[in-house]
Amino acid sequence: MGCGDENVEWVYSTLGTTLLGVFLFNEKMSFPQVVCVILIVTGIVGLKILANERGV
């Protein structure tokens, strides 16, 4: 498994864990928590895009 594939797994696990917590366990998310999750996902997607540009 390459580095890019692992980044995709991080995106799925981050979103999956967050959504499960909110919908299944009724956890509350504050605005700063939402922003942090968005920043994590955006950063990982950005790394994936940049890795594809370099051919890594």
PEJOTA-V659617 format. One record per residue. N is the residue number from 1. RES is the residue in one letter. PHI is phi in whole degrees, 0 to 359 (999 if undefined). Layout:
n=(N,N)
res=(RES,RES)
phi=(PHI,PHI)
This chain:
n=(1,2,3,4,5,6,7,8,9,10,11,12,13,14,15,16,17,18,19,20,21,22,23,24,25,26,27,28,29,30,31,32,33,34,35,36,37,38,39,40,41,42,43,44,45,46,47,48,49,50,51,52,53,54,55,56)
res=(M,G,C,G,D,E,N,V,E,W,V,Y,S,T,L,G,T,T,L,L,G,V,F,L,F,N,E,K,M,S,F,P,Q,V,V,C,V,I,L,I,V,T,G,I,V,G,L,K,I,L,A,N,E,R,G,V)
phi=(999,276,298,295,294,294,296,296,298,297,298,297,290,296,293,298,296,296,294,298,298,287,273,275,251,53,286,269,242,279,302,299,293,298,299,296,297,297,295,298,296,298,297,292,296,298,298,296,295,294,295,292,295,277,80,277)
